[in-house]
Amino acid sequence: MSTTTRPLTLTVTEAGNLLGVSRSTAYELVRTGELGSIRLRRRVVVPVNAVALRLGITVPDVWAAFAHS
């Protein structure tokens, strides 16, 4: 995936996979505010930066991990 086509957000499920937690736990993290999210009408997405901050890594590191998942 080139840098120009990388989205700025992930689904909650994708974010959970990167964090190593289940889908339901990822939604719980979003619900409690422990993982930053954005609501776009009925859809909830997680900014890539929120995952990077939660893990204490850089955004390029998130994309490297995403490529290997």
N, CA and C atoms as an extended XYZ file, in Angstrom:
207
Properties=species:S:1:pos:R:3:atomname:S:1:resname:S:1:resid:I:1 pbc="F F F"
N         0.848       -1.177        0.000 N   MET     1
C         0.000        0.000        0.000 CA  MET     1
C         0.893        1.239        0.000 C   MET     1
N         0.726        2.104       -0.961 N   SER     2
C         1.556        3.303       -1.013 CA  SER     2
C         1.043        4.341       -0.018 C   SER     2
N         1.902        5.291        0.319 N   THR     3
C         1.526        6.295        1.311 CA  THR     3
C         0.377        7.160        0.844 C   THR     3
N         0.186        7.303       -0.453 N   THR     4
C        -0.902        8.149       -0.939 CA  THR     4
C        -2.253        7.459       -0.865 C   THR     4
N        -2.301        6.146       -0.709 N   THR     5
C        -3.574        5.434       -0.657 CA  THR     5
C        -3.920        4.933        0.739 C   THR     5
N        -3.110        5.229        1.712 N   ARG     6
C        -3.398        4.774        3.069 CA  ARG     6
C        -4.489        5.640        3.686 C   ARG     6
N        -5.535        5.012        4.190 N   PRO     7
C        -6.595        5.803        4.820 CA  PRO     7
C        -6.113        6.372        6.156 C   PRO     7
N        -6.770        7.408        6.604 N   LEU     8
C        -6.428        8.028        7.883 CA  LEU     8
C        -7.117        7.347        9.045 C   LEU     8
N        -8.063        6.462        8.735 N   THR     9
C        -8.803        5.759        9.789 CA  THR     9
C        -8.827        4.261        9.521 C   THR     9
N        -9.103        3.524       10.581 N   LEU    10
C        -9.272        2.076       10.510 CA  LEU    10
C       -10.646        1.731       11.044 C   LEU    10
N       -11.135        0.562       10.677 N   THR    11
C       -12.349        0.090       11.328 CA  THR    11
C       -11.994       -0.286       12.767 C   THR    11
N       -12.993       -0.394       13.605 N   VAL    12
C       -12.734       -0.793       14.989 CA  VAL    12
C       -12.132       -2.193       15.019 C   VAL    12
N       -12.586       -3.055       14.143 N   THR    13
C       -12.055       -4.420       14.078 CA  THR    13
C       -10.584       -4.411       13.681 C   THR    13
N       -10.221       -3.611       12.683 N   GLU    14
C        -8.812       -3.515       12.263 CA  GLU    14
C        -7.949       -2.972       13.395 C   GLU    14
N        -8.446       -1.949       14.081 N   ALA    15
C        -7.701       -1.385       15.206 CA  ALA    15
C        -7.524       -2.434       16.298 C   ALA    15
N        -8.568       -3.202       16.573 N   GLY    16
C        -8.482       -4.268       17.571 CA  GLY    16
C        -7.454       -5.313       17.191 C   GLY    16
N        -7.413       -5.673       15.922 N   ASN    17
C        -6.417       -6.641       15.461 CA  ASN    17
C        -5.004       -6.134       15.704 C   ASN    17
N        -4.772       -4.852       15.412 N   LEU    18
C        -3.444       -4.271       15.640 CA  LEU    18
C        -3.101       -4.219       17.123 C   LEU    18
N        -4.115       -4.002       17.950 N   LEU    19
C        -3.894       -3.947       19.399 CA  LEU    19
C        -3.812       -5.340       20.025 C   LEU    19
N        -4.206       -6.341       19.272 N   GLY    20
C        -4.167       -7.706       19.794 CA  GLY    20
C        -5.319       -8.027       20.721 C   GLY    20
N        -6.469       -7.383       20.486 N   VAL    21
C        -7.649       -7.635       21.307 CA  VAL    21
C        -8.798       -8.067       20.413 C   VAL    21
N        -9.822       -8.623       21.018 N   SER    22
C       -10.981       -9.072       20.256 CA  SER    22
C       -11.792       -7.884       19.751 C   SER    22
N       -12.680       -8.177       18.830 N   ARG    23
C       -13.563       -7.144       18.288 CA  ARG    23
C       -14.394       -6.509       19.389 C   ARG    23
N       -14.954       -7.337       20.268 N   SER    24
C       -15.793       -6.788       21.340 CA  SER    24
C       -14.983       -5.934       22.312 C   SER    24
N       -13.763       -6.336       22.602 N   THR    25
C       -12.904       -5.525       23.475 CA  THR    25
C       -12.556       -4.208       22.796 C   THR    25
N       -12.304       -4.240       21.487 N   ALA    26
C       -12.002       -3.011       20.757 CA  ALA    26
C       -13.187       -2.046       20.840 C   ALA    26
N       -14.405       -2.552       20.662 N   TYR    27
C       -15.584       -1.688       20.782 CA  TYR    27
C       -15.750       -1.173       22.209 C   TYR    27
N       -15.403       -1.972       23.195 N   GLU    28
C       -15.461       -1.524       24.590 CA  GLU    28
C       -14.450       -0.400       24.825 C   GLU    28
N       -13.243       -0.526       24.284 N   LEU    29
C       -12.234        0.531       24.401 CA  LEU    29
C       -12.733        1.828       23.778 C   LEU    29
N       -13.414        1.719       22.647 N   VAL    30
C       -13.988        2.900       22.003 CA  VAL    30
C       -15.106        3.475       22.873 C   VAL    30
N       -15.974        2.613       23.375 N   ARG    31
C       -17.115        3.066       24.180 CA  ARG    31
C       -16.671        3.813       25.430 C   ARG    31
N       -15.595        3.326       26.070 N   THR    32
C       -15.116        3.952       27.303 CA  THR    32
C       -14.184        5.133       27.052 C   THR    32
N       -13.833        5.356       25.786 N   GLY    33
C       -12.950        6.471       25.455 CA  GLY    33
C       -11.469        6.156       25.610 C   GLY    33
N       -11.140        4.905       25.920 N   GLU    34
C        -9.732        4.520       26.045 CA  GLU    34
C        -9.028        4.462       24.691 C   GLU    34
N        -9.814        4.334       23.639 N   LEU    35
C        -9.288        4.353       22.278 CA  LEU    35
C       -10.074        5.411       21.523 C   LEU    35
N        -9.366        6.408       21.016 N   GLY    36
C       -10.024        7.498       20.300 CA  GLY    36
C       -10.760        7.012       19.070 C   GLY    36
N       -11.897        7.622       18.807 N   SER    37
C       -12.696        7.233       17.650 CA  SER    37
C       -13.450        8.433       17.118 C   SER    37
N       -13.982        8.246       15.928 N   ILE    38
C       -14.802        9.262       15.276 CA  ILE    38
C       -16.073        8.575       14.790 C   ILE    38
N       -17.206        9.193       15.067 N   ARG    39
C       -18.466        8.656       14.547 CA  ARG    39
C       -18.806        9.401       13.262 C   ARG    39
N       -18.989        8.645       12.190 N   LEU    40
C       -19.397        9.182       10.897 CA  LEU    40
C       -20.776        8.622       10.589 C   LEU    40
N       -21.779        9.383       10.991 N   ARG    41
C       -23.167        8.927       10.975 CA  ARG    41
C       -23.277        7.647       11.797 C   ARG    41
N       -23.566        6.519       11.171 N   ARG    42
C       -23.707        5.272       11.936 CA  ARG    42
C       -22.410        4.489       12.063 C   ARG    42
N       -21.384        4.924       11.351 N   ARG    43
C       -20.115        4.196       11.326 CA  ARG    43
C       -19.140        4.778       12.344 C   ARG    43
N       -18.433        3.904       13.031 N   VAL    44
C       -17.397        4.323       13.982 CA  VAL    44
C       -16.054        3.908       13.404 C   VAL    44
N       -15.129        4.865       13.327 N   VAL    45
C       -13.791        4.586       12.827 CA  VAL    45
C       -12.766        5.063       13.849 C   VAL    45
N       -11.578        4.494       13.757 N   VAL    46
C       -10.498        4.832       14.679 CA  VAL    46
C        -9.375        5.489       13.874 C   VAL    46
N        -9.005        6.722       14.214 N   PRO    47
C        -7.886        7.345       13.513 CA  PRO    47
C        -6.599        6.537       13.722 C   PRO    47
N        -5.817        6.415       12.673 N   VAL    48
C        -4.549        5.688       12.762 CA  VAL    48
C        -3.686        6.287       13.873 C   VAL    48
N        -3.733        7.601       14.007 N   ASN    49
C        -2.955        8.277       15.037 CA  ASN    49
C        -3.369        7.830       16.446 C   ASN    49
N        -4.662        7.536       16.647 N   ALA    50
C        -5.125        7.076       17.967 CA  ALA    50
C        -4.512        5.725       18.315 C   ALA    50
N        -4.386        4.853       17.316 N   VAL    51
C        -3.751        3.547       17.544 CA  VAL    51
C        -2.271        3.746       17.860 C   VAL    51
N        -1.619        4.625       17.100 N   ALA    52
C        -0.191        4.893       17.328 CA  ALA    52
C         0.033        5.443       18.736 C   ALA    52
N        -0.802        6.390       19.158 N   LEU    53
C        -0.665        6.959       20.505 CA  LEU    53
C        -0.886        5.902       21.580 C   LEU    53
N        -1.893        5.065       21.379 N   ARG    54
C        -2.218        4.013       22.359 CA  ARG    54
C        -1.053        3.032       22.524 C   ARG    54
N        -0.374        2.746       21.406 N   LEU    55
C         0.736        1.791       21.443 CA  LEU    55
C         2.084        2.457       21.731 C   LEU    55
N         2.118        3.779       21.670 N   GLY    56
C         3.375        4.487       21.904 CA  GLY    56
C         4.358        4.326       20.754 C   GLY    56
N         3.820        4.257       19.542 N   ILE    57
C         4.660        4.104       18.357 CA  ILE    57
C         4.300        5.192       17.343 C   ILE    57
N         5.010        5.220       16.235 N   THR    58
C         4.730        6.202       15.194 CA  THR    58
C         3.695        5.655       14.209 C   THR    58
N         3.101        6.560       13.459 N   VAL    59
C         2.127        6.140       12.447 CA  VAL    59
C         2.763        5.211       11.414 C   VAL    59
N         3.993        5.476       10.924 N   PRO    60
C         4.604        4.507        9.996 CA  PRO    60
C         4.762        3.103       10.610 C   PRO    60
N         4.992        3.043       11.914 N   ASP    61
C         5.074        1.737       12.577 CA  ASP    61
C         3.709        1.037       12.566 C   ASP    61
N         2.636        1.816       12.707 N   VAL    62
C         1.287        1.231       12.623 CA  VAL    62
C         1.093        0.618       11.251 C   VAL    62
N         1.462        1.356       10.198 N   TRP    63
C         1.285        0.831        8.854 CA  TRP    63
C         2.151       -0.397        8.608 C   TRP    63
N         3.346       -0.426        9.184 N   ALA    64
C         4.195       -1.614        9.038 CA  ALA    64
C         3.546       -2.815        9.707 C   ALA    64
N         2.976       -2.604       10.886 N   ALA    65
C         2.291       -3.691       11.584 CA  ALA    65
C         1.041       -4.105       10.824 C   ALA    65
N         0.331       -3.145       10.271 N   PHE    66
C        -0.893       -3.439        9.505 CA  PHE    66
C        -0.570       -4.280        8.276 C   PHE    66
N         0.545       -3.994        7.641 N   ALA    67
C         0.958       -4.741        6.450 CA  ALA    67
C         1.260       -6.195        6.780 C   ALA    67
N         1.673       -6.457        8.015 N   HIS    68
C         2.024       -7.811        8.422 CA  HIS    68
C         0.879       -8.555        9.091 C   HIS    68
N        -0.261       -7.895        9.267 N   SER    69
C        -1.390       -8.573        9.940 CA  SER    69
C        -2.300       -9.261        8.958 C   SER    69
